Every structure is written in C-alpha cells, then in structure tokens.
Amino acid sequence: CLGEENFKTRDRLLKTLDILTLIVLDLCKRRTKPDGIIYPGVSSEEEVTSEKKIENSTENL
C-alpha cells in the first residue's frame, strides 16, 4: 500500500490539518462570544507619524 516516505508525508499533512482546524474553530468561537474579539485601540495620527520619523532616523545610521 503506502511506502514509508508516503506514510510519513500523510501523517505530517494530517497533523497540520488538525492544527489548522483547531485554529479555525478557536477563531469562530471567539467571534461568536458576546464581547467578541478585543482589538487594540486606534493610535492618533500624530503618534503614528512620530514613530515613523524615529524609524526613518534609525535606518540612516
């Protein structure tokens, strides 16, 4: 039937599928909670532009 190499490949693919299924189920569960997924707050434009200036100045070093 299956050779040793094909069996190992099949086993790896099934394990990957199991992990991906758990991730999707977890995301679905989080989205259906009454409080939903909590996202980080939105930064003001001023904070974001000052961070970009700092990043740009460090790139020139």
Sine and cosine of phi, psi and omega as CSV:
sin_phi,cos_phi,sin_psi,cos_psi,sin_omega,cos_omega
0.00,0.00,-0.98,-0.21,-0.03,-1.00
-1.00,-0.03,0.71,-0.71,0.11,-0.99
-0.96,0.27,0.21,-0.98,-0.03,-1.00
-0.86,0.50,-0.69,0.72,-0.02,-1.00
-0.92,0.40,-0.67,0.74,0.03,-1.00
-0.91,0.42,-0.59,0.81,0.02,-1.00
-0.91,0.42,-0.67,0.74,0.02,-1.00
-0.90,0.43,-0.67,0.74,0.02,-1.00
-0.89,0.45,-0.70,0.71,0.01,-1.00
-0.88,0.48,-0.68,0.73,0.00,-1.00
-0.89,0.46,-0.69,0.73,0.02,-1.00
-0.89,0.45,-0.68,0.74,0.00,-1.00
-0.90,0.43,-0.64,0.77,0.02,-1.00
-0.91,0.40,-0.63,0.78,0.05,-1.00
-0.90,0.43,-0.66,0.75,0.04,-1.00
-0.89,0.46,-0.68,0.73,0.02,-1.00
-0.88,0.47,-0.65,0.76,0.04,-1.00
-0.87,0.50,-0.71,0.71,-0.02,-1.00
-0.90,0.43,-0.71,0.71,0.00,-1.00
-0.90,0.44,-0.61,0.79,0.04,-1.00
-0.89,0.46,-0.69,0.73,0.03,-1.00
-0.89,0.46,-0.63,0.77,0.02,-1.00
-0.90,0.44,-0.72,0.70,-0.02,-1.00
-0.90,0.43,-0.68,0.73,0.02,-1.00
-0.89,0.46,-0.63,0.78,0.03,-1.00
-0.90,0.43,-0.68,0.73,0.02,-1.00
-0.90,0.43,-0.64,0.77,0.03,-1.00
-0.90,0.44,-0.65,0.76,0.00,-1.00
-0.90,0.43,-0.65,0.76,0.00,-1.00
-0.91,0.42,-0.63,0.78,-0.05,-1.00
-0.95,0.32,-0.43,0.90,-0.04,-1.00
-1.00,-0.03,-0.07,1.00,0.07,-1.00
-0.91,0.42,0.49,-0.87,0.00,-1.00
-0.86,0.50,-0.59,0.80,-0.01,-1.00
-1.00,0.07,-0.19,0.98,0.05,-1.00
0.93,0.38,-0.23,-0.97,0.03,-1.00
-1.00,0.08,0.72,-0.69,0.01,-1.00
-1.00,-0.06,0.89,-0.46,0.02,-1.00
-0.99,-0.13,0.46,-0.89,0.04,-1.00
-0.90,0.43,0.43,-0.90,-0.01,-1.00
-0.90,0.43,0.38,-0.92,-0.01,-1.00
-0.99,0.10,0.77,-0.64,0.02,-1.00
-0.98,0.20,0.49,-0.87,0.07,-1.00
-0.95,0.30,0.37,-0.93,-0.04,-1.00
-0.89,0.46,-0.56,0.83,-0.02,-1.00
-0.89,0.45,-0.68,0.73,0.01,-1.00
-0.91,0.42,-0.66,0.75,-0.04,-1.00
-0.91,0.42,-0.69,0.72,-0.02,-1.00
-0.93,0.37,-0.57,0.82,0.03,-1.00
-0.93,0.37,-0.58,0.81,0.06,-1.00
-0.91,0.41,-0.62,0.79,0.02,-1.00
-0.91,0.42,-0.61,0.79,0.02,-1.00
-0.90,0.44,-0.65,0.76,0.02,-1.00
-0.90,0.43,-0.69,0.73,0.01,-1.00
-0.88,0.47,-0.69,0.72,-0.02,-1.00
-0.90,0.43,-0.62,0.78,-0.02,-1.00
-0.94,0.34,-0.52,0.85,0.03,-1.00
-0.97,0.23,-0.43,0.90,0.03,-1.00
-0.93,0.36,-0.47,0.88,-0.05,-1.00
-0.98,0.20,-0.13,0.99,-0.04,-1.00
-0.96,0.29,0.00,0.00,0.00,0.00
